Amino acid sequence: MNPEYPETAFRTDLFRGCRALVVGGTSGIGHGIAAAFARHGAEVCATGATEAEVAAAREGASSRLAFRLLDVRDSAAVAALVDGFPELDLLVNCAGIIRRNDEHDPAVFAAVIDINLTGMMRACAAARPALARRRGCIINIASLLTFTGGALIPAYAASKGGVGQLTKSLALAYAADGIRVNALAPGYIVTPLTDALRADPARHAAILARTALNRWGTKAEVADAALFLASPAARYVTGTILPVDGGYLAS
């Protein structure tokens, strides 16, 4: 089966009338998720950290997909953006950075945590009232590093471990508002973030050897899992961390 099939996996009107905010949705997995929800009928606002990212993402984008600049480290900016959505059906948190080899420096460590984990909490807290009005849901992007360590990326691994616990905690805290909170844990996916790994023959081979399906995943496959978690089919699913990893963690 061809992994590039998002347009046929779900009804194209599945999310018609829904409003979605995808934080960190101008590139990589975030952009794939934002585009998938727009293809399936949602009105989507996706954010990027720089004007260049936002401008690049706008080129050729769907009319249902708008892009805004957002620094998730800025609580006032996050609140101002979310205030533009009196009602919200979906928040997807994809914003994140990785600083291989540099994260043992406490200053770099703190900077990664501030974006990847604290930034996520800022968005969730700001969006809670709007989501409650629609009994909406949150999808956080975790990682395989939610479950494993990373010698060169202690901050990234710690942030993603935190994403897992944050997801479970907010699922409990927000349940009374009718808000479901789940996370996706992508495995090794073809994105700019993994370019260095795919370019390293030894790492590339080791990853394939452990991945049961013996290939890298695609943004479309992560987006399909997000569509499921946001859909009525997952109406009794909250507090879960769903690996989308081709069987990597099972090995």
NORMOTA-V713091 format. One record per run of one state. SS is the DSSP state (hx for helix, st for strand, lp for the rest). FROM is the first residue (numbers start at 0). TO is the last residue. If there is no record, write none. Layout:
[[SS | FROM | TO] [SS | FROM | TO]]
This chain:
[[lp | 0 | 4] [hx | 5 | 8] [lp | 9 | 17] [st | 18 | 22] [lp | 23 | 26] [hx | 27 | 38] [lp | 39 | 41] [st | 42 | 47] [lp | 48 | 49] [hx | 50 | 57] [lp | 58 | 63] [st | 64 | 68] [lp | 69 | 73] [hx | 74 | 82] [lp | 83 | 88] [st | 89 | 92] [lp | 93 | 104] [hx | 105 | 133] [lp | 134 | 135] [st | 136 | 140] [lp | 141 | 142] [hx | 143 | 145] [lp | 146 | 152] [hx | 153 | 176] [lp | 177 | 178] [st | 179 | 185] [lp | 186 | 187] [st | 188 | 188] [lp | 189 | 190] [hx | 191 | 198] [lp | 199 | 199] [hx | 200 | 209] [lp | 210 | 215] [st | 216 | 216] [lp | 217 | 217] [hx | 218 | 229] [lp | 230 | 230] [hx | 231 | 233] [lp | 234 | 239] [st | 240 | 243] [lp | 244 | 250]]
